[in-house]
């Protein structure tokens, strides 16, 4: 642990704006995937991608401004994301059992 | 110089694997490239001196969520290119919408007056010790509430996925 900190100290680090741009790109790819795909599992994965883009931004701000609370918040975001995936996949399995598909166009019969 | 090269490599890896997640036809490839994307994001966390979050990220995402996703994809027998054909109009509209969102966000980043940080401060910030101390003193109540959330999510998942008889 001490050595990794030492290594990071010796290297000149990247400007924080690059992390902003990277997480913007990742978030946009996630949005694009939610709109692009029809498979509900892949849509869940793209939601995870968007959550991770936001997490990356929070961690970069926390680390660059010297404030720990961003990292604690990222921890709670991970907790909620894990719970969301568990419940979402259980929903998908039970939907698949009923209509034998995870296509969200088929699921549009759920509206009323 | 070295950290910039690592940043570029990790960023290229994460963006490429995110694109593979969206555009690959086979759901198994999507899940596997999502794992690659999560590992590269964990690498970013290490570069940002958030060691605790990097380890937790790998354990939670690569350990738990990926197993769940792969298990579901294989259980539902989706490991083939079985996506129904959809019109090209929707694809083009989705790509244009995502691109416009990215363009808008980047343009607003350029013009906004953000605080400029050059390098990470306080290098001992993201260690297990400091994050754990903060979690168990200042954020004790949210921490315990999140365990209730986990229990309810667990019970909910079991109830939802159980076969009705």
HADDOCK unambig.tbl for C-alpha pairs under 7 A between the chains (distance, minus, plus):
assign (segid A and resid 5 and name CA) (segid B and resid 123 and name CA) 6.62 0.50 0.50
assign (segid A and resid 11 and name CA) (segid B and resid 2 and name CA) 6.61 0.50 0.50
assign (segid A and resid 11 and name CA) (segid B and resid 3 and name CA) 6.16 0.50 0.50
assign (segid A and resid 12 and name CA) (segid B and resid 1 and name CA) 6.41 0.50 0.50
assign (segid A and resid 12 and name CA) (segid B and resid 3 and name CA) 6.74 0.50 0.50
assign (segid A and resid 13 and name CA) (segid B and resid 3 and name CA) 5.91 0.50 0.50
assign (segid A and resid 13 and name CA) (segid B and resid 4 and name CA) 6.76 0.50 0.50
assign (segid A and resid 13 and name CA) (segid B and resid 119 and name CA) 5.54 0.50 0.50
assign (segid A and resid 14 and name CA) (segid B and resid 3 and name CA) 6.94 0.50 0.50
assign (segid A and resid 14 and name CA) (segid B and resid 4 and name CA) 5.80 0.50 0.50
assign (segid A and resid 14 and name CA) (segid B and resid 119 and name CA) 6.70 0.50 0.50
assign (segid A and resid 15 and name CA) (segid B and resid 117 and name CA) 6.64 0.50 0.50
assign (segid A and resid 15 and name CA) (segid B and resid 118 and name CA) 5.00 0.50 0.50
assign (segid A and resid 15 and name CA) (segid B and resid 119 and name CA) 6.42 0.50 0.50
assign (segid A and resid 16 and name CA) (segid B and resid 117 and name CA) 5.85 0.50 0.50
assign (segid A and resid 16 and name CA) (segid B and resid 118 and name CA) 6.41 0.50 0.50
assign (segid A and resid 21 and name CA) (segid B and resid 106 and name CA) 6.87 0.50 0.50
assign (segid A and resid 22 and name CA) (segid B and resid 11 and name CA) 6.89 0.50 0.50
assign (segid A and resid 24 and name CA) (segid B and resid 102 and name CA) 6.55 0.50 0.50
assign (segid A and resid 24 and name CA) (segid B and resid 105 and name CA) 6.90 0.50 0.50
assign (segid A and resid 25 and name CA) (segid B and resid 102 and name CA) 6.31 0.50 0.50
assign (segid A and resid 26 and name CA) (segid B and resid 15 and name CA) 6.45 0.50 0.50
assign (segid A and resid 28 and name CA) (segid B and resid 98 and name CA) 5.51 0.50 0.50
assign (segid A and resid 28 and name CA) (segid B and resid 101 and name CA) 6.45 0.50 0.50
assign (segid A and resid 28 and name CA) (segid B and resid 102 and name CA) 5.41 0.50 0.50
assign (segid A and resid 29 and name CA) (segid B and resid 18 and name CA) 6.85 0.50 0.50
assign (segid A and resid 29 and name CA) (segid B and resid 19 and name CA) 6.79 0.50 0.50
assign (segid A and resid 29 and name CA) (segid B and resid 98 and name CA) 6.75 0.50 0.50
assign (segid A and resid 31 and name CA) (segid B and resid 98 and name CA) 6.04 0.50 0.50
assign (segid A and resid 32 and name CA) (segid B and resid 94 and name CA) 5.80 0.50 0.50
assign (segid A and resid 32 and name CA) (segid B and resid 95 and name CA) 5.97 0.50 0.50
assign (segid A and resid 32 and name CA) (segid B and resid 98 and name CA) 4.62 0.50 0.50
assign (segid A and resid 33 and name CA) (segid B and resid 22 and name CA) 4.98 0.50 0.50
assign (segid A and resid 35 and name CA) (segid B and resid 94 and name CA) 5.24 0.50 0.50
assign (segid A and resid 36 and name CA) (segid B and resid 91 and name CA) 5.66 0.50 0.50
assign (segid A and resid 36 and name CA) (segid B and resid 94 and name CA) 5.26 0.50 0.50
assign (segid A and resid 60 and name CA) (segid B and resid 48 and name CA) 6.39 0.50 0.50
assign (segid A and resid 63 and name CA) (segid B and resid 48 and name CA) 6.16 0.50 0.50
assign (segid A and resid 63 and name CA) (segid B and resid 120 and name CA) 5.42 0.50 0.50
assign (segid A and resid 63 and name CA) (segid B and resid 121 and name CA) 6.48 0.50 0.50
assign (segid A and resid 64 and name CA) (segid B and resid 117 and name CA) 6.10 0.50 0.50
assign (segid A and resid 64 and name CA) (segid B and resid 119 and name CA) 6.07 0.50 0.50
assign (segid A and resid 64 and name CA) (segid B and resid 120 and name CA) 4.00 0.50 0.50
assign (segid A and resid 64 and name CA) (segid B and resid 121 and name CA) 5.53 0.50 0.50
assign (segid A and resid 65 and name CA) (segid B and resid 120 and name CA) 6.95 0.50 0.50
assign (segid A and resid 65 and name CA) (segid B and resid 121 and name CA) 6.37 0.50 0.50
assign (segid A and resid 66 and name CA) (segid B and resid 121 and name CA) 5.14 0.50 0.50
assign (segid A and resid 66 and name CA) (segid B and resid 122 and name CA) 5.78 0.50 0.50
assign (segid A and resid 68 and name CA) (segid B and resid 125 and name CA) 6.55 0.50 0.50
assign (segid A and resid 72 and name CA) (segid B and resid 131 and name CA) 6.84 0.50 0.50
assign (segid A and resid 72 and name CA) (segid B and resid 135 and name CA) 6.89 0.50 0.50
assign (segid A and resid 79 and name CA) (segid B and resid 146 and name CA) 6.97 0.50 0.50
assign (segid A and resid 82 and name CA) (segid B and resid 65 and name CA) 6.65 0.50 0.50
assign (segid A and resid 83 and name CA) (segid B and resid 150 and name CA) 6.06 0.50 0.50
assign (segid A and resid 83 and name CA) (segid B and resid 153 and name CA) 5.53 0.50 0.50
assign (segid A and resid 86 and name CA) (segid B and resid 153 and name CA) 6.95 0.50 0.50
assign (segid A and resid 86 and name CA) (segid B and resid 157 and name CA) 6.23 0.50 0.50
assign (segid A and resid 87 and name CA) (segid B and resid 153 and name CA) 6.09 0.50 0.50
assign (segid A and resid 87 and name CA) (segid B and resid 156 and name CA) 6.56 0.50 0.50
assign (segid A and resid 87 and name CA) (segid B and resid 157 and name CA) 4.89 0.50 0.50
assign (segid A and resid 90 and name CA) (segid B and resid 157 and name CA) 5.17 0.50 0.50
assign (segid A and resid 90 and name CA) (segid B and resid 160 and name CA) 5.77 0.50 0.50
assign (segid A and resid 90 and name CA) (segid B and resid 161 and name CA) 4.95 0.50 0.50
assign (segid A and resid 91 and name CA) (segid B and resid 160 and name CA) 6.10 0.50 0.50
assign (segid A and resid 91 and name CA) (segid B and resid 161 and name CA) 6.73 0.50 0.50
assign (segid A and resid 93 and name CA) (segid B and resid 161 and name CA) 6.21 0.50 0.50
assign (segid A and resid 94 and name CA) (segid B and resid 160 and name CA) 6.56 0.50 0.50
assign (segid A and resid 94 and name CA) (segid B and resid 161 and name CA) 5.40 0.50 0.50
